[in-house]
Amino acid sequence: MDPFAALVFVFVAGLVTAIATGLGALPFFFVSDVSDRWNVALWGVASGIMVSASVFGLVFEGLANGTPLQLGVGLLAGVVLVVVAHYVIEGAEVNPKKYEEADFRKLVMILGILTVHSFPEGVAVGVSFADLGLEGGFEVFGLAVPLLAVFMTIAISIHNIPEGLAISIPLRSMDVPNWKLVWWAIFSSLPQPIGAVIAFYFVRVAREFLPFGFGFAAGAMVFLVLTEFIPEALELGEHLPRGGKAELLAGLAAGFAVMVPLAFI
C-alpha cells in the first residue's frame, strides 16, 4: 500500500486515542464533582486495561515474532526510557491552568513533559499496526487492519478516559469552562499520534526490530502503571475505607474483564 497513506492511517488511529482523553471531561457537563471512590476505581480500570493489553497483546505478539531475549531487551529498554525521562524532568510540574497563559517556549516544555506519559501509548499503537495492509486482519475502508491494532487502539482509548478525568478535576476547581476541559484533556495526549507514526515507520522499515518494539511498548506501559497509575489511585483513596484498595482492585478486575476476552478473539 502507499506508504504515505499508511502513515496517515496510523496517525488517525493515534489521534482517535488522543481524542478519547477528552471523554474524561464529559462528566463535568452533568455533575460538578466526581467522587474519589469513582476516581480510584477508574484508575484501577485504566491500570487493568494497560497491563492486560501489554501482556496479552504486545508480549504475546513479541514472542510470536522473535525470541524471549529480544522481547526482554525491548521490555528493559521501555522501562529505562521512562526512568530516564522522569529523571530528566524531575521536579517539573505542569499546572494545566497555565496552558492558556503559556508562550511558545513554555508550551514546548509542557508538551515535552506530557510526552513522557503519552509517548509510550503512542508507540504501542504504532507497533501494533506493523502488519497494516498485509493479508488477514480486520477490513476498514478496504484496508486490512491487524486485529492487534484494533485491540490496542480500543485499549489505549479506554485507558485515556480516566487520564482525561484526572486532568479535568484540577481545571474544574479553577472554573475553567467545560469545553476547554475537553480541549486541554485532548492536548495532554497529542504526543500519542506522533509516537504512533514514528514507531510504525521504524518497525516497517526495520522489521527485524519488531519484537524489540513490542517489548519496548509493553515495558514502558507496565512500568507506568506500577509507578504512576496505581500510586496515584492509592493516594486518592487514602481517606477511603481500607485506603481505597477495594475500589482499586474492583477497577483492576473490570479492566481485565473488558480487555482479556478481546485479546483472545
Secondary structure by P-SEA (a helix, b strand, c coil): ccaaaaaaaaaaaaaaaaaaaacccccccccccccaaaaaaaaaaaaaaaaaaaaccaaaaaaacccaaaaaaaaaaaaaaaaaaaaaaccccccccccccccaaaaaaaaaaaaaccaaaaaaaaaaacccccccccccccccccaaaaaaaaaaaaaaaaaaaaaaaaaaaacccaaaaaaaaaaaacaaaaaaaaaaaaaaacccaaaaaaaaaaaaaaaaaaccaaaaaaaaaccccccaaaaaaaaaaaaaaaccccccc
